[in-house]
Amino acid sequence: MARLVDTTLRLLAQEPIAGRVPASLQFEACEMLDSAGFHVLEVTGGGCFYSAINRGVESPWERIRNLKKRATQTPLGMALRGRFLVGTQPVEQDLIRRFVDSAAESGIAVFRMHDPMNDPEDLIGPVEAVRETGARLHLGLVYDDHPDGAQRLIDRAPALAQLGADRLLLLDPAGALDPSRTGTLITALRDAAGVPVGLYPQGPGGTSLAVAIEAARAGADPISVAAYPLAVSGHRTSSELLCQAVDGLGLESGINQGILWEVAELLDRALFADTTLPPPLSAHVSLLAAIKGVPAGLVSGVERRLAAIDASDRLADVLDEVQRVREDLGSPPAASPLGDVFVRQAIDHVLEGRRWHSIDGEMRALIRGEWGRPPAPVNPEVVALAEAGNGGASATPVPVDLAGARAEAGELATSEEELCLVALFGEDTLPLLERLRGRHNAITPGTTNEEDDRIRSLVEVLEETGLGELTVEENGTRITLRQQTAVQQVVAEPIAAAAPEAAAAPTGTQITSPMVGTFYRCAAPGEPTFVDVGTTVAVGQVLCILEAMKLFNEFKAETTGTITKILVEDAAAVEYGQPLFEIDPSGA
């Protein structure tokens, strides 16, 4: 049986997709994927934490917990970069343990972890932290495209198994793995490690699908996939297409393919409905990634950096230099976060017209082995430059002082998980914490935990839809949220027993939706519709139900009149301001 790991939810929460799909749709997709039969739903990683901090809207920990509430059948997974966790600097064991504990408590059951330098020794501390939580552990090796690279991976595989890996994973972020060699390498790694070996493939032009099929033939377990819209636009393996191929080969994916296509349609509408937005990866970036043999995300990042300094014409030169920098450093993988270090150095070399004139602190730490052992020897001239101290202070990790993080955050950080964010991302975390504290403080004192959760869910609806105000009435209580510059004001008040006063008559004959959601004509399947064409309605009469994030809100008439048209199909998605009904006020 070829078991699959779905990465759709992780990809939706990181660049370049982050923010394009409303949280309500992501949660709906989570529920659907949870019932599809996946081995793991990988929902977060370094890119997700970076995007969450950068956007400053929602805590990455909150997102994990929200997904956990909806995934009741399938374990949730997290991708970690060994001692780097989800950041760009290696950290000490104290922070690693606290971070992993927070992740496990939030709902993570499977940790996928690799060392950016493919150095097993640097995984010892993070592995210990994961094992202490009782979570499952999948350890990865990044594919090495050097002529001797396959053998180097095979040589290091036993060390990962000895660390206690439940599974070994072959990671190919650059799409450099040849389909014809995939089966042989998977088999050799499995024989060397003595544990199941899986694959995380990428690659343009269908390469990742071809690699995944050959891996399935060789018994790879598991194989990572993503929903079709993300796969074709982001160099991933389509879950829909791989399942068809695997089942056709008689290998049995165990996946409900009908659900996968439903998820694909749901996300396609959200991702590509706005034709003014650029595709996640341009055709130009895809081509260069394939030609240069580097991750597409790295190419995209170089393109943005050069455009910012009006040097876009040097893109090909910089990508060539990235490969030369890698060779000088002992051919470590170009995956994050090492890729960013390589890119900075390559840009300096190309624009200055001379190589290894200076280095920054991160590069020096990498050269001196503080970030792990590279696969091959480092160029002696580069080592001499680092030892001479030219180019900045060492980036040697120092013990994380959570008291210092608490002092930096002040009263903004109210939990250990938030202190971990401050320790990892520094002052960049503070705007997010300010927003979270404003949201928390806005909730009316005296509300119950259940009411708090409901209000926070409504806040998410308000932020995702962009509404200025949202009011929900339930069980004798009216909750009103008003969007302001930085925080939301929330007021919970009893509803007066007296009948509501009539609102001002609308200027037109159309009644429009006050929110983004799903339109329902009746309270439940099989029950009578609230109104039909020809129905005469009074002020306060329920016209329909509008559902957002599983909150069902009665939408009531604000004027008297006769319904002349119903403009939306039952159970259809509606946008803010979309006409729902036409009413004739004179027909009352």
N, C-alpha and C positions, 0 to 999 in steps of 0.2 A: 504493500500500500504506500502510495506517495503522499505523505502528509504535507500540508501547506501552511505557511504563516502569512497572514494578510498584513500589509504595511500601509493600507489606504489611509487610516486615521492619523498615522504619524505624518505622512506626506502632506495631508491637508493642513496640518498645524505648523509647517515649516516653510521657509522661503523656497521657491517664489510663489507658492500657493496661499500662504497664510493670509487670512482675512477675506478671501474670495468667496468662501462657502459659509453661510450663516451657521452658528452653533446648533440651532434647532435641526438643520438638515444633517449635520454631522452626527448628532445624537440619534436621529432616525436611521441613518446609515449604520451606526453602531449596533442598534437593535437587530437590523436585518442581517448584518455580517455575523452577529453572535449566533444566529440560528442556522447559518449556512454549513457548518461542519468543519471550521478551521481548527488547526492544532493550537495556534496562538493568534491573538490580535495584537500586533506590535503597535502601540499607540503613542509613544513618545520617545524622545532622545535629545541629543545635543541641539539639533536645529530647532526643535520645538521649544526648548527652554530659551534659546536665544531670541526667537520670534516673540515669545510671550513677554520677555523683559523689554524688548525693543518696542513692541506695540503698547505695552502698559495698560492693557484692558483687563486681562484675566490671569490669575495665578496659574502657572503650569501644574501646580498640585491640585487646584480646584478642578482643572480639566480632567486629570486622571480620575478623581473621585466621581465626577459626573459621568464619565464613561463607564466606570465600574458599576454604578447603579443600573446601567442599561445592559451591561454584558453579564448575564447571570449563568451562562453555560460555558463560555470560552475564556481561558486565562488571559490576562493582559500582560504584555511584554514591554520592556524598556531597553533601549540601546545605550550602552555606556562605552566611553573611550578609555577604559582602564583607569589609570591614576588621574587622567584628565576629567573623569566623570562626564559632565556635559559642557565643560568649559574649554578654554584654550591654554591652560597652564596645568602642569601636574601638581597635585596637592598631597598633603600628608594624610596619614591613616585616620586620624581623628575625624576629619571632615568626611572622608570616604565612608566611614562607618555610620556617621550621623545621617549623611545623605541617603545611603542605601536603606537604613532603617525607616526614614521618612517615606521613601518610595514604596517599600513593602507595606507600611501602614496605610498608604493611600490606595493600595489595591494592585500593585505590581506583583505578579507571581512568577514571572520568567525574566531573567536578566540576560541579555545578549551582550557580551563584552569582548572587546579586542584591544590589544595594545597597538597604538599607531605605528610603532617601530617593529611590530611582530616579535617583541622580546618577551618570552614567557615569564622571566623573572619579575618583570614589572607588573605582572598580574597577581602576584602572590597576595598582596595586601587587599586589593579589591575582591578577590575570590574569597578570602576569609570573611570579609564583611557580608557578602551575599550568603555564604554558607551559614552564618550565624542567624540569618532570618528564616532559614528553612526553604527559601525559594529555589526554583530550578535554575540551573546555570548552563548557558550555551557559550562556549568560548570560540572566538573566531581568529582566522589568519587571513590577512589581506593578500590577494593574489599578487605574485611577484613575476613581472614579465621579463625579467633578466633571463638569459640563456640557461643559467643554473638555478633560476628562481624556483621551479617546481621541486627540485631536490632539496632546496633550502627549507621549503615549507614541510616537506615530508620529514626532514630531520628534526623539525621543531614540534611536530605533531605529538609525539609521545610525552613531551613535557607538559603540554596542555592537558592531556588525559590524566597525567599524574597529579595535576592540580585538583582533579575531581570534576571535570567537565561531564555533564550529562550527555552533551553532544558537542561535536566539533563542527564549525561552520567555515566554509570557504567563501570569502567576501571578494567581490569583483567590482568595486565602484567605478573603475575606469573602463569597463567593458572590454578588457584586453584578452580575456580567456577565449581561446579558439574552441568552437564546438567539437571539433574532431579530437581534441585532447582532453575534453572534460571528463568523460567516463573513466579514462585511465587514471587521471589525477584523483578523482573521487575515490576510486577503489584503492589506490596506493595510500592515500591518507587514512582511510578506514583500517587498512591492514596495519599501518604503523601505529595508529592511536588505540585501536582495539575498542572504539566506541562508534556509534552511528555518526555519519558525516553528512551535513546538509550544505545548502548553497544559497547565497544571496547574490543573484546575478543582476547585472545592468548591461546596457549596450544599445546603440542606435540601430535602426533599420532592421529590427527583428532579431538581432544577434542574441539578445538576452533570452528570447523565447527558444531559439535553437539550442543554446547552452543548457537551458532548463530542461528541455526534453531529453537531451543526452544524459544529463545528471539523473533524471528520473529513471532512465533505462539502467543506470549503474546503481540504483538503489539509494540515491540521495534522500536524506530524511532529517529535517524538512527542507522545503524550497520556498523562498519568499516570492510573493506576488503582490499585485496591486490592481485595483479596479481599472477597467479598460481606459476610461478617459485620462487617468493619471499615467497609465502604462505607456500609451502611445505618445503622450506629450512630454514624458519625463524619463524615457529610456529604461523603463521597468518591464517586468514580465506580466502580461495580462493574465489575471486569474481565470477569466472566462476561457481564453484560448488554450491555456495550459491544461485546464481541467478537461476540455474537449479532447486534447491530444493524449493526455494520460489515460483517460477512460477508454479512448479508442485503442490504446495499446494494451488494454487489459490490466493496467496497473492500479486502477481504482483510487481515485482521489478522495472519495467519500464526501464530496461537496455537492450541495444543491445548486446546480448551474442556473436554474430559474431565478433564484434569489440574487445571484451575482449580476445577471443582466438587469434586474430591477434596480440594484444599487448603481450600476453604470448609467442608467437613464436618469436617475435622481441627480447624480453628480454632474452629468453632462449638461443638464439645464442650468445648474448653478455656476459651473466653471466657464462655460462658453456662450452663455446667452448674451453677454455684453461683448459685442464684436469690437468695441473700441479698445479692449484690454489686449495687451500683447500675449502671445502664447507663452507658457512657462519656459520653454526653451525654443529659441529661434532656429530655423533651418541652418543658418550660418554657424551657430554655436554647435549644433549637432554634427555638422560636417567636420568642423575643426576638432571636436572631441574624438571623432572616429579616426581622423588622420593622425593626430598627435598622440593618441593613446593615453589620454588623461581624463579624469572625471568631467562630465559636462558642466557640473556646478562650478568647478574650478575655472573652466573656460569662460563661463558667464561672469564670474567674479572679476577675472582679468579684464574682460571687455568693459565692465562698468568702471573699473579703476582708471583704465586708460582714457575712457571717454571723459572722465572728470578732469583730467589734466590735458585734454586736447591732444592725445597721442594715440588715437585709435588706429592709425596706420601702422603701428608697431606691434599689433596683436600677435601676428604669426612669429615675429622675432622673439617676443617674450615667451611664448609657449615652447619654442625650441630651446630657449635658455633655461626654462624650468627643468627640462629633461637633463641638461648639462649640470645644473646645480644638484639635482638628485644624484647623478653619477659621482660628483665630487664628495657628496655626503655619505656615500656607501649604499646608494640605491634604496633608501627607505620608500614606502608607499607614498603616493601623493594625496592620500585621503585626508580629510579634516582630522585634527587641526594643522597637520604638517604642511598641507598644501598652501595655506596662507603664508607660512614662513618662506616657503620656496618662492612663491609669487613675488613677495616684497623684494627678495634678494635679486630675482631675475629682472624685475623692472629697473632696479638700480643699475644692474650690469648693462642693460640695453640702453638706457637713457644717458648714463654717464660715459658709455663707450669703453669701459674697462671693467675687468672682473676681479672680484674679491678685494676691492679697495677698502671697504669697511663692512662691518656687520653690526646688527643690533643685539640686544641682550638675549632674546629668544633664540636667535641663530647661534649665538655663542654657547648657550646651554645645550642646544642640540648637538653641536660639534663635539663638545666635551663629554658627551655621553650622559648628561644629566636627564635626558628624556628617554633613555634606553639605548640598547645596542643596535646599530644598523645591521642589515644583512651582510654587507661587505665592508672592507676597510675604507676609512675616510682619507681623502687626498691629504698627504702630509703637509703640503703648503697651507691648506685650509686649517689644519690642526694648529700649525704654528701661529697663524693669525689669531685664532681664538685664545691660545695660551699667552700670547703677547698682550692680551687685554685691550686690543684695538676694537672699538665699536660699541661700548656700552657695558653696563654692569651685568653680572651673572643673573640668570633667571632661576637660580636654584630654589626649589620650593621650600618654604619655611613653614613651621607648624602654624596651623590656622588658629588665630586667637579669637574665639567666638565672643569673648568679652569685648575685644576690639570691634568686631562686627556689630555687636549690640550698641556700642558707643556711637558707631557711625550711623546706625539706623535710628537711634533714639527710641522713642515710643512707637515708631512705625512698625518695627518687627515684634510681633507678639507671640511667635512660636519658633520652635527649633527649625522647622522647615523653611521659614522665612529668613532666619539667620543664615541658613545654608546658602540661600540665594544671594544674600549680601556678601557672604564670604567668597562666593564664586564670581559674582558679577560686579561687586563694588557699588559705587554710587549710581551706576546705571539702573540698579534695582529700585532706588528710592521713589521715582515717580509712580511705579506700579504699586508700591506699598502705600503711598499717599492716597492713591485712588481706592485701594482696598479698605483702608481705614475710613475714608470718607463714606464709602458704601456701608460699612458696618455701623458707623456712628449715626448714619441717617435713619436706621431702623428704630422705630418707636420703642422706648423702654417698656418693659413689661410684657412683650410679646413672647409666645412660647417658642421652643426650638423648631417645631413644625412650621409655625408662622414665619420664623426667620428664614428657614429654607425656602419657603414659598416666595417670600419677598425677594430673596437673592435670585431666584429663578426669573422673577419678573424683571429684575434689574438687567439680567442677561438678555431678555427679550428686548428691553428698551435700547440697550447698547447695540444689539445686532441689527435692529430695524431702523435705528436713527430717528425714532419718533420723539417729539418734544414732550409728550405727556401720555400716560397710559393709566387707565382706571379699570379695576376689576372689582366686582361685587360678589360676595359669597357668604352665606350663613350669617347674614345680618351685619357684615362688615364691608366697608368700601376701602380699597387700597388705591391710593393715587401716587404715581411716581412722576416727577417732573425733571426733565433733563436740564442740567446746568453745565457751566464751563468745565468743572472738574469732577463734581459729585452729583448724585441724585438726591433730591429731597423726597422722603417717603412719609406719608401721613396715613395712619390707620384710624378710622373714626366710625362710630356707630351710624347706621343709616336711619334717618328719621322715619318714624312710623307713618307720617303723613304722605300722601301721594306726591310724587315729584312735580315740580312746576314745569309747565311747557317751555321748551327751549324756543329760541327765535326760529321762525320759519326759514327753511333753506332758500337760498336765492335761486336755485335751479330745481329740476325735477329728479336729479340723480342723487341717490344715497351711496356714498363711497365708503370704502373700508378704512377704519382708523388705524390699521396695523397690518403687518405681514403675517400670514398664517394660512390655515386651511378653512374653507367655507363649508358649513354643514347646514342643510335646510331643516333638519329635524334633530331631536335630542338624542336619538339612538336609532339604529337600523330597525325598520319595521314600524316605527312610531309615526304619528301624523306630522306633516310639515307644519312649520310655524305659520307661514303665509303662502298664498298662491296668487296668481294673477286674478285680480278682482276682489281680493281681500281688503276690507276697510280696516285700517289700523288706527289705534289711539296712541297718544304720547306714552312712552314707557312700555309699549307692547314689544315682546321679543320678535325680532325679524329672522334671526339666524344664530348659529353658534360659530365663533371664530376661535380656532385652536392654534396655539403657539407653544412649542416646547411642552406638550402634554397638558397645558392649561386651557380649559374649555371656558370661554367667556361669552356670556349672552350679549348680543348686540341688539339694542333696543331702539325703537323709533323715537325721533326727537320732534316729530310733527304728526298731525293727523292727516289722513288722506287715503287714497285707494291705490294699491299696487297695480301698476300697468304693465310692468315688465320685470322679469327676473333675469339678470344679465350674466349669471355665473352658474356653471354646472355644480351639482352637489359633489362634495369631497374634492373640489378643485382648489389648487393653491392660488392665493390672491396676494397682491402687492398693496402697500400703503397707498391710499388715494384711488384705488381701482373702483370703478362703478360696480355696485352690487345689484341695486334695484332702481327702477324708475317709479315715481309716485306722483299722483295727481292730487295736489292739496285741495282742489275744488271739489273732489269727489267724496269728501267726508260727509 
